[in-house]
Amino acid sequence: MKFTIQCPIFKQPINVVFKDDISDLIKKHDLINTETTTAFVYRSPVEDNLYLVLKPSRFSIGILVHEVVHLVNMMFDYVNQDLDLKNDEFQAYYTQYLFEQIFKKLKL
């Protein structure tokens, strides 16, 4: 399964891939071999889009939350937005938004 989430404000498309065999992504995006990885986030050097890769055979809600935090940090970095430890509402909003969008699409 693959789908794209459009984010408000950042306008950064996020491609979510939910499958175990990711050899096509490794080849297309010239990634290091990530076959043994449970899940990961990366920015495609080919498309300049963000990718979240989740493997169903190793999936858990905790892994999804963990990877969404990385995803939000990458989004902030992409637009040169510093994380604000005293006012983290913007970061919390995006973490919740992305988690809910992905959760709904995966029909969990």
Secondary structure in CASP SS format (residue, H / E / C, confidence):
PFRMAT SS
TARGET T0000
AUTHOR 0000-0000-0000
METHOD secondary structure of the structure
MODEL  1
M C 1.00
K E 1.00
F E 1.00
T E 1.00
I E 1.00
Q C 1.00
C C 1.00
P C 1.00
I C 1.00
F C 1.00
K C 1.00
Q C 1.00
P C 1.00
I E 1.00
N E 1.00
V E 1.00
V E 1.00
F E 1.00
K C 1.00
D C 1.00
D C 1.00
I C 1.00
S H 1.00
D H 1.00
L H 1.00
I H 1.00
K H 1.00
K H 1.00
H C 1.00
D C 1.00
L C 1.00
I C 1.00
N C 1.00
T C 1.00
E C 1.00
T C 1.00
T C 1.00
T C 1.00
A E 1.00
F E 1.00
V E 1.00
Y E 1.00
R E 1.00
S C 1.00
P C 1.00
V C 1.00
E C 1.00
D C 1.00
N C 1.00
L E 1.00
Y E 1.00
L E 1.00
V E 1.00
L E 1.00
K C 1.00
P H 1.00
S H 1.00
R H 1.00
F C 1.00
S C 1.00
I H 1.00
G H 1.00
I H 1.00
L H 1.00
V H 1.00
H H 1.00
E H 1.00
V H 1.00
V H 1.00
H H 1.00
L H 1.00
V H 1.00
N H 1.00
M H 1.00
M H 1.00
F H 1.00
D H 1.00
Y H 1.00
V C 1.00
N C 1.00
Q C 1.00
D C 1.00
L C 1.00
D C 1.00
L C 1.00
K C 1.00
N C 1.00
D C 1.00
E H 1.00
F H 1.00
Q H 1.00
A H 1.00
Y H 1.00
Y H 1.00
T H 1.00
Q H 1.00
Y H 1.00
L H 1.00
F H 1.00
E H 1.00
Q H 1.00
I H 1.00
F H 1.00
K H 1.00
K H 1.00
L H 1.00
K C 1.00
L C 1.00
END
